[in-house]
Amino acid sequence: MPLWAGWGLALGVAAVCASLGSWQLKRMHAKQDLLEASARVLDERRARPLALAADPARAREYDWAAGRGRFADLPAVVLDNQNRASQPGIRAYRVFLPEGEGAVPLLVELGWLPLPGDRSMPAIPLPAEGAMAVSGLLLPPPSRGLAAPAVQREPDGTALVVALDPAVVAEALGQPALAPRVLRLDPALSVGYARDLELLPNTLPPDRHLGYAVQWFALAAAVLVIALVLTLRRRR
């Protein structure tokens, strides 16, 4: 292989590795910003109205919200592939109808449930009938990664998803719209299942992204060093 071709290949590989390292750094900073923003909200816990969930300008933000309403008599929504304490399970959601004229329904996360070995879905009964008060953290739906937000209907009508997209869920449930953010119920409330306010339960924390970034940058440097060593040997 000509010398120029070898260096071209080495520079190309190093550039790819460096770009992947930069992407990991961006992911690290994004998740760190997410954790800091949510920490401020949780420290203050200044309750805002549930109607804020439908504000498109705050679709990627975090707010502590509270209000009254009722759970709609609609099928439960189940998000698959959700681990807790290294145990596979699902996260259960129900549509909530806030009080107030023109209020937009939103998905409320009831919590996590384990899945048995045969992957039979647990029953998610309607939490309560009639009006009730709820509070919790308004936040964007869990990141769906590369998964398609398709809805699979179970025999009992439950909507099973591997990626939560409120617009897709609304269409599957025959609803005009659902708010772009979901409400994760305050763990202190007695309704629902096991839950906490952890924001990164099924994804990489910032320090893991930093570790991957360092590995990619080190690999880029190693490729260039190897190319330099081979060039010097060739000249000798």
Long-range contacts (C-beta under 8 A, 24 or more apart in sequence): 3-231, 3-234, 6-227, 6-230, 6-231, 7-227, 7-231, 10-223, 10-224, 10-226, 10-227, 11-224, 13-220, 13-223, 14-220, 14-221, 14-223, 14-224, 15-220, 17-216, 17-217, 17-219, 17-220, 17-223, 18-216, 18-217, 18-220, 20-216, 21-212, 21-213, 21-214, 21-215, 21-216, 21-217, 21-220, 22-213, 24-209, 24-210, 24-212, 24-213, 24-216, 25-209, 25-210, 25-213, 27-204, 27-209, 28-206, 28-207, 28-209, 28-210, 28-213, 29-206, 31-200, 31-203, 31-204, 31-205, 31-206, 31-209, 32-206, 34-62, 34-199, 35-199, 35-200, 35-206, 37-61, 37-62, 38-62, 38-137, 38-139, 38-197, 38-199, 41-137, 42-137, 42-197, 47-135, 48-138, 49-98, 49-100, 50-96, 50-98, 50-103, 50-106, 50-134, 50-138, 50-183, 51-98, 51-100, 51-103, 51-104, 52-138, 53-104, 53-106, 53-138, 53-179, 53-180, 53-181, 53-182, 53-183, 54-103, 54-104, 54-106, 54-177, 54-179, 54-180, 54-181, 56-180, 58-181, 59-140, 59-180, 59-181, 60-140, 61-138, 62-137, 62-138, 62-139, 63-137, 63-138, 64-135, 64-136, 64-137, 64-138, 65-135, 65-136, 65-137, 65-138, 65-183, 66-133, 66-134, 66-135, 66-136, 67-98, 67-99, 67-100, 67-133, 67-134, 67-135, 68-98, 68-99, 68-131, 68-132, 68-133, 68-134, 69-96, 69-97, 69-98, 69-99, 69-103, 69-131, 69-132, 69-134, 70-96, 70-97, 70-128, 70-129, 70-130, 70-131, 70-132, 71-95, 71-96, 71-97, 71-108, 71-126, 71-127, 71-128, 71-132, 72-96, 72-97, 72-105, 73-126, 74-173, 74-175, 75-153, 75-156, 75-157, 75-158, 75-159, 75-173, 76-124, 76-158, 76-159, 77-107, 77-158, 77-159, 77-161, 77-164, 77-169, 77-173, 78-121, 78-124, 78-154, 78-158, 78-159, 78-160, 78-161, 79-142, 79-161, 79-162, 79-164, 80-160, 80-161, 80-162, 81-162, 81-202, 82-112, 82-201, 82-202, 83-201, 83-202, 84-112, 84-114, 84-194, 84-201, 87-114, 88-114, 88-115, 89-113, 89-114, 89-115, 90-115, 90-121, 90-122, 91-142, 92-122, 92-124, 92-192, 92-193, 93-164, 93-182, 94-124, 94-126, 94-127, 95-173, 95-175, 95-178, 96-134, 96-183, 99-131, 104-177, 104-178, 104-179, 105-175, 105-177, 105-178, 105-179, 106-166, 106-178, 106-179, 106-181, 106-182, 106-183, 107-141, 107-164, 107-166, 107-169, 107-178, 107-179, 107-182, 107-183, 108-134, 108-136, 108-182, 108-183, 108-185, 109-136, 109-182, 109-183, 109-184, 109-185, 109-192, 109-195, 110-185, 110-191, 110-192, 110-193, 110-195, 111-185, 111-192, 111-193, 111-194, 111-195, 112-193, 112-194, 112-195, 113-193, 113-194, 121-154, 121-156, 121-158, 121-160, 123-156, 124-158, 127-191, 127-192, 128-191, 132-191, 134-183, 134-185, 134-186, 134-189, 134-191, 135-185, 135-186, 135-189, 136-183, 136-184, 136-185, 136-186, 136-189, 137-183, 137-184, 137-186, 137-197, 138-181, 138-182, 138-183, 139-181, 139-182, 139-184, 139-199, 140-180, 140-181, 140-182, 141-165, 141-166, 141-180, 141-181, 141-182, 142-202, 143-203
